Amino acid sequence: VQLVESGGGWVQPGGSLRLTCSASENILGIEEMRWHREAPGGQRELVGRIRTEDFVRYADSVKGRFTISRDNAKNQMFLQMNALKVEDTGVYYCNADPPFGRVADPDSWGQGTQVAVSS
């Protein structure tokens, strides 16, 4: 499965951005999808993950500010980011489990989209 992120850019602290992860195949058969980020000079960290609308988990650093959702009909996952902070700056990546029945496939990763939060 190929993944492509979009929606990154520059925003002032307190602002909002919405990232989209578009998949090349039907994501209905993908159990879990995730957003990660990598700050400049830092390690990649998990931002959050989603299985269904009733199973969404977030890193403590983004709880209450970020919302992950997915639209299986459109083969997309979203990351709504509100109340952005300077420390949210980084490259954001989407990541997905292999589809059911293809467990031997590796996880899929997008190429990343840059988010810059500064005044």
VOFIVEX-128464 format. One record per residue: x, y, z of N, C-alpha, C, O, CB in turn; residue in one letter. Coordinates in steps of 0.1 Angstrom, whole numbers, padded with zeros to 4 digits, always signed. Glycine has a CB too. Layout:
# residues N
XYZXYZXYZXYZXYZA
...
This chain:
# residues 119
+0009-0012+0000+0000+0000+0000+0009+0012+0000+0018+0014+0008-0010+0000+0012V
+0006+0021-0009+0014+0034-0009+0006+0045-0002-0006+0046-0004+0017+0038-0024Q
+0013+0052+0006+0007+0063+0014+0013+0076+0010+0025+0077+0008+0009+0060+0029L
+0005+0086+0009+0009+0100+0006+0003+0110+0016-0009+0111+0017+0006+0104-0009V
+0012+0117+0023+0007+0127+0032+0006+0141+0025+0013+0144+0015+0016+0129+0044E
-0004+0149+0029-0005+0163+0024-0011+0171+0035-0016+0166+0045-0014+0163+0011S
-0010+0185+0033-0016+0194+0042-0006+0201+0052-0011+0209+0060-0026+0187+0050G
+0006+0197+0051+0016+0204+0060+0018+0218+0056+0013+0223+0045+0029+0196+0060G
+0025+0226+0064+0028+0240+0061+0033+0247+0073+0036+0241+0083+0016+0246+0054G
+0033+0260+0072+0037+0269+0083+0025+0275+0090+0015+0278+0083+0046+0280+0078W
+0025+0275+0103+0014+0281+0110+0019+0288+0123+0029+0283+0128+0003+0271+0114V
+0013+0298+0128+0017+0304+0140+0012+0296+0152+0003+0289+0151+0011+0319+0141Q
+0019+0298+0163+0014+0291+0175+0000+0294+0178-0005+0305+0177+0023+0295+0188P
-0008+0284+0182-0022+0285+0184-0030+0282+0172-0043+0281+0173-0025+0299+0189G
-0024+0281+0161-0031+0278+0149-0035+0264+0146-0032+0255+0155-0023+0283+0137G
-0041+0261+0135-0045+0247+0132-0041+0243+0118-0039+0251+0109-0061+0246+0133S
-0039+0230+0116-0036+0224+0104-0043+0211+0103-0046+0204+0113-0021+0222+0101L
-0047+0206+0091-0053+0193+0089-0044+0185+0079-0043+0189+0068-0068+0194+0084R
-0039+0174+0084-0031+0166+0075-0040+0154+0070-0049+0149+0076-0019+0160+0082L
-0037+0151+0057-0044+0139+0051-0034+0129+0047-0023+0132+0041-0052+0144+0039T
-0037+0117+0049-0029+0105+0044-0038+0098+0034-0048+0092+0038-0024+0096+0056C
-0034+0097+0022-0042+0091+0011-0035+0078+0008-0023+0077+0005-0043+0100-0001S
-0043+0067+0007-0037+0054+0004-0041+0050-0010-0051+0054-0016-0043+0043+0014A
-0032+0042-0016-0034+0037-0030-0044+0026-0031-0048+0022-0042-0020+0033-0036S
-0047+0020-0019-0056+0009-0020-0067+0011-0009-0067+0020-0001-0049-0005-0017E
-0077+0002-0010-0088+0002+0000-0082+0000+0014-0075-0010+0016-0098-0009-0004N
-0085+0009+0023-0080+0007+0037-0090+0000+0046-0087-0001+0058-0077+0021+0042I
-0101-0004+0041-0110-0011+0049-0104-0024+0056-0107-0027+0067-0123-0015+0041L
-0095-0030+0048-0088-0042+0053-0076-0039+0062-0069-0048+0065-0085-0050+0042G
-0073-0027+0065-0062-0023+0073-0067-0020+0087-0075-0012+0089-0054-0010+0067I
-0062-0028+0097-0067-0027+0110-0063-0014+0117-0071-0007+0122-0062-0039+0118E
-0050-0011+0116-0046+0001+0123-0037+0010+0114-0029+0005+0107-0038-0003+0136E
-0040+0023+0116-0031+0033+0109-0026+0043+0120-0033+0045+0130-0040+0041+0098M
-0015+0049+0117-0009+0057+0127-0003+0070+0121+0001+0070+0109+0002+0049+0134R
-0001+0080+0129+0006+0092+0126+0019+0092+0135+0018+0090+0147-0002+0105+0128W
+0030+0095+0129+0042+0097+0136+0048+0111+0133+0043+0117+0123+0053+0086+0133H
+0057+0116+0140+0064+0128+0137+0079+0127+0141+0082+0120+0150+0057+0140+0143R
+0087+0135+0134+0101+0136+0137+0105+0150+0138+0105+0157+0128+0109+0128+0127E
+0109+0155+0150+0113+0168+0152+0127+0170+0146+0135+0160+0145+0112+0173+0167A
+0131+0182+0143+0145+0184+0138+0155+0179+0148+0155+0183+0160+0147+0199+0135P
+0164+0171+0144+0174+0165+0152+0169+0155+0163+0176+0151+0171+0180+0176+0159G
+0156+0152+0162+0150+0143+0171+0147+0129+0166+0150+0126+0154+0138+0149+0177G
+0142+0121+0174+0137+0107+0170+0123+0107+0165+0115+0116+0170+0140+0097+0181Q
+0119+0098+0157+0105+0097+0153+0097+0092+0165+0101+0082+0172+0104+0087+0141R
+0086+0098+0167+0077+0094+0178+0063+0092+0173+0058+0098+0163+0077+0105+0189E
+0056+0084+0180+0042+0081+0177+0033+0092+0182+0033+0095+0193+0037+0067+0182L
+0025+0098+0173+0016+0108+0177+0002+0102+0181-0004+0106+0191+0014+0118+0165V
-0002+0092+0173-0015+0086+0176-0018+0075+0166-0012+0073+0156-0026+0096+0177G
-0028+0067+0170-0032+0056+0161-0047+0054+0161-0054+0058+0171-0025+0043+0166R
-0052+0048+0151-0066+0046+0150-0069+0032+0144-0063+0028+0134-0073+0057+0141I
-0079+0026+0149-0085+0014+0143-0099+0017+0139-0102+0015+0127-0085+0002+0154R
-0107+0021+0148-0121+0025+0144-0123+0038+0151-0115+0043+0158-0131+0014+0148T
-0135+0044+0149-0138+0057+0155-0139+0055+0171-0139+0065+0178-0151+0063+0150E
-0141+0043+0175-0142+0040+0189-0128+0035+0195-0127+0033+0207-0152+0029+0192D
-0118+0034+0187-0105+0030+0191-0095+0040+0185-0090+0038+0174-0101+0016+0188F
-0092+0051+0192-0082+0060+0188-0074+0064+0201-0079+0066+0212-0089+0074+0183V
-0061+0064+0199-0052+0066+0210-0042+0077+0206-0038+0078+0195-0044+0053+0214R
-0038+0085+0216-0029+0097+0214-0017+0097+0224-0018+0092+0235-0037+0109+0215Y
-0006+0103+0219+0005+0106+0228+0000+0116+0238-0008+0125+0234+0017+0110+0220A
+0005+0116+0250+0001+0125+0260+0004+0140+0255-0004+0149+0259+0009+0123+0273D
+0014+0142+0248+0018+0155+0243+0008+0162+0234+0008+0174+0232+0031+0155+0237S
-0001+0154+0228-0011+0160+0218-0026+0157+0223-0035+0162+0216-0009+0153+0205V
-0028+0151+0234-0041+0148+0238-0049+0161+0240-0044+0170+0246-0041+0140+0251K
-0061+0161+0235-0070+0173+0237-0068+0183+0226-0075+0193+0225-0068+0179+0250G
-0057+0182+0218-0054+0191+0208-0055+0185+0194-0059+0192+0184-0040+0197+0210R
-0051+0173+0193-0051+0166+0180-0062+0156+0179-0066+0150+0189-0037+0159+0177F
-0068+0154+0167-0078+0144+0165-0075+0136+0152-0073+0141+0142-0092+0151+0164T
-0075+0123+0154-0073+0114+0143-0086+0108+0138-0094+0104+0147-0062+0103+0146I
-0088+0107+0125-0100+0101+0120-0096+0094+0107-0085+0096+0101-0111+0111+0118S
-0105+0085+0102-0103+0078+0089-0116+0077+0082-0126+0076+0088-0096+0064+0092R
-0115+0078+0069-0126+0076+0060-0123+0064+0051-0116+0066+0041-0129+0089+0052D
-0128+0053+0054-0125+0041+0047-0130+0042+0032-0124+0036+0023-0131+0029+0054N
-0141+0049+0030-0147+0050+0017-0138+0058+0008-0138+0056-0004-0161+0056+0018A
-0130+0067+0014-0121+0076+0006-0107+0071+0007-0098+0077+0000-0122+0090+0010K
-0105+0060+0014-0091+0055+0016-0082+0066+0022-0070+0068+0017-0085+0050+0003N
-0087+0073+0032-0079+0084+0038-0079+0084+0053-0089+0079+0059-0084+0097+0032Q
-0069+0089+0059-0068+0091+0073-0064+0106+0075-0057+0112+0067-0057+0081+0080M
-0069+0111+0086-0067+0126+0088-0061+0128+0102-0062+0120+0111-0080+0133+0087F
-0054+0139+0103-0049+0144+0116-0052+0159+0117-0046+0167+0110-0033+0142+0117L
-0062+0162+0125-0066+0176+0128-0058+0181+0139-0059+0175+0150-0082+0177+0130Q
-0050+0191+0137-0041+0196+0148-0046+0210+0151-0045+0219+0143-0027+0196+0143M
-0050+0212+0164-0054+0225+0169-0045+0230+0180-0037+0222+0185-0069+0224+0174N
-0045+0242+0183-0037+0248+0194-0023+0244+0192-0016+0239+0202-0042+0243+0208A
-0017+0245+0180-0004+0241+0177+0006+0248+0185+0005+0260+0188-0001+0242+0162L
+0017+0241+0189+0028+0247+0197+0041+0246+0188+0042+0238+0179+0030+0240+0210K
+0050+0254+0192+0063+0254+0185+0069+0239+0185+0075+0235+0176+0073+0264+0192V
+0067+0233+0196+0073+0219+0198+0066+0209+0189+0070+0197+0189+0072+0215+0212E
+0055+0213+0182+0048+0203+0173+0055+0203+0159+0052+0196+0151+0034+0207+0172D
+0065+0212+0158+0072+0213+0145+0079+0200+0142+0085+0194+0151+0082+0224+0146T
+0078+0196+0129+0085+0184+0125+0080+0178+0112+0071+0184+0106+0084+0173+0136G
+0085+0167+0108+0079+0160+0096+0070+0150+0101+0073+0142+0110+0091+0154+0088V
+0058+0150+0096+0047+0141+0100+0046+0130+0090+0045+0132+0078+0034+0148+0102Y
+0045+0117+0095+0044+0106+0086+0032+0098+0089+0028+0096+0101+0057+0097+0088Y
+0026+0092+0079+0015+0082+0082+0021+0068+0080+0030+0066+0072+0003+0085+0073C
+0015+0059+0086+0020+0045+0087+0008+0036+0088-0002+0039+0095+0030+0043+0099N
+0009+0025+0082-0003+0015+0082+0002+0001+0083+0012-0003+0078-0012+0017+0070A
-0006-0007+0090-0004-0021+0090-0006-0027+0076-0013-0020+0068-0014-0028+0100D
-0001-0038+0073-0004-0045+0060-0019-0049+0060-0025-0051+0071+0005-0057+0057P
-0026-0049+0049-0040-0053+0049-0041-0068+0053-0032-0076+0053-0045-0052+0034P
-0053-0071+0058-0057-0085+0062-0054-0094+0050-0057-0091+0039-0071-0086+0066F
-0048-0105+0054-0044-0115+0043-0031-0113+0037-0026-0121+0029-0055-0115+0033G
-0024-0102+0041-0011-0099+0036-0001-0096+0047+0007-0086+0047-0011-0087+0026R
-0002-0104+0057+0005-0101+0069+0021-0102+0067+0028-0096+0075+0002-0111+0080V
+0025-0108+0057+0039-0109+0054+0045-0096+0048+0057-0094+0048+0042-0121+0045A
+0035-0087+0043+0040-0075+0038+0045-0066+0049+0041-0067+0060+0028-0067+0030D
+0054-0057+0046+0059-0048+0056+0049-0037+0058+0040-0035+0050+0072-0041+0052P
+0050-0030+0070+0042-0018+0072+0044-0008+0060+0055-0008+0054+0045-0011+0085D
+0034+0000+0058+0035+0011+0048+0038+0024+0054+0033+0027+0065+0023+0012+0039S
+0047+0032+0048+0050+0045+0053+0049+0055+0041+0052+0052+0030+0065+0046+0058W
+0044+0067+0045+0044+0078+0035+0058+0085+0035+0067+0081+0043+0033+0088+0039G
+0059+0095+0027+0072+0102+0025+0073+0113+0035+0084+0119+0037+0073+0107+0011Q
+0062+0117+0042+0062+0127+0052+0058+0141+0046+0059+0144+0035+0076+0129+0058G
+0053+0149+0056+0049+0163+0052+0054+0172+0064+0052+0168+0075+0034+0164+0050T
+0059+0183+0060+0066+0192+0070+0055+0201+0076+0047+0207+0070+0077+0200+0063Q
+0056+0202+0089+0048+0211+0097+0057+0220+0105+0066+0216+0112+0038+0204+0107V
+0056+0233+0103+0064+0243+0110+0055+0252+0118+0047+0259+0112+0073+0251+0100A
+0058+0253+0131+0050+0262+0140+0060+0272+0145+0069+0269+0153+0043+0254+0151V
+0057+0285+0142+0066+0295+0146+0059+0309+0145+0049+0310+0137+0080+0295+0139S
+0064+0318+0152+0058+0332+0151+0067+0341+0142+0064+0352+0140+0057+0338+0165S
